[in-house]
Amino acid sequence: MTTNAEKLSGVFLPVTTPFNRDMSVDAGALRANMEFYAQTEVRGYLALGSNGENRCLRESEKRQVLEIILAARSSQQVVMTGCIYDSTDQTIEFMKYVKDAGSDFATLLTPSYFRKHMTHDVLTSYFTECAEAVDIPVLLYNAPGFTGVTILPETVAILAAHPNIAGMKDSAPSGIENFMQYNSDSFSVLPGSASFFYPAILKGSPGGVMSLANAFPEAGIKLWKLARQGYSIEGEAWHDTMKNLNKNISSKYGVPGVKAAMDLAGLAGGYPRRPLQPLGETERDIIRQCLSIVGLLQ
């Protein structure tokens, strides 16, 4: 039987949601992207995450997007699905749907509207109640850049011992090393950024999530494979390359930047959903130059 740690071993794409000019979901474009990804060595997908513009989707659209991703993945690929709400009841309700739809993991972001009150005790209670309500492995999602709420190491220390909490995705710049002591066969600490993906894998993370791999999955897979072989000059150099690309594209321009990179790679980035705006030609040229310099574009 495949363990959760084995399921989480590899590169995961935080799948973007392509929109048409009229802001409707471009289902055909999403299917085409997924058909391409299913032929690659990516381990799986984070559906309905930040790159998927989760908070900008109607409930019916969330289900539509997830069903496309689940239907198009290969039989070996794993899907973790964002269950992102500010109330425990809403989170549990969507977790039940996610489980029934066929997702492998439910990814739970910290509630954030009442961020001042998201204390250690409140978050411990929230994640524990959700994990005990639905029989699907839970992943914590630490993304204070989006929520303004940081999961504390002492909170993770308690939650990592829960039998239905399988790990966490850490996208915080504060340092994934704060959580690596809890990485184990039963609790996987996953880097959520190319900026610290390589060192985290070297320290024992089984896999992670990388936004730019939406445009260039092979580049992310290369980084993961190099890290799994142990430290090397080649690995460090490719880490620096991916870290700089992440800084100049994903971090600088956000979802519109990732989508522009996908368009340049021949995939369907599509429009971001307003109020986000697509990049102009000047910004696209900057991204094109960044990608060309490192050989990802001819």
Sequence and secondary structure as in RCSB ss.txt:
>XXXX:A:sequence
MTTNAEKLSGVFLPVTTPFNRDMSVDAGALRANMEFYAQTEVRGYLALGSNGENRCLRESEKRQVLEIILAARSS
QQVVMTGCIYDSTDQTIEFMKYVKDAGSDFATLLTPSYFRKHMTHDVLTSYFTECAEAVDIPVLLYNAPGFTGVT
ILPETVAILAAHPNIAGMKDSAPSGIENFMQYNSDSFSVLPGSASFFYPAILKGSPGGVMSLANAFPEAGIKLWK
LARQGYSIEGEAWHDTMKNLNKNISSKYGVPGVKAAMDLAGLAGGYPRRPLQPLGETERDIIRQCLSIVGLLQ
>XXXX:A:secstr
   HHHHT EEEEE    B TTS B HHHHHHHHHHHTTS   EEEETSTTTTGGGS HHHHHHHHHHHHHHS T
T EEEEE   SSHHHHHHHHHHHHHHT SEEEEE   TTGGG  HHHHHHHHHHHHHHSSS EEEEE HHHHS  
  HHHHHHHTTSTTEEEEEE  TT GGGTGGG SSS EEEE STTSHHHHHHTT  EEE GGGGT HHHHHHHHH
HHHT   HHHHHHHHHHHHHIIIIIIHHHHHHHHHHHHHTTS   B  TTS    HHHHHHHHHHHHHTTS  
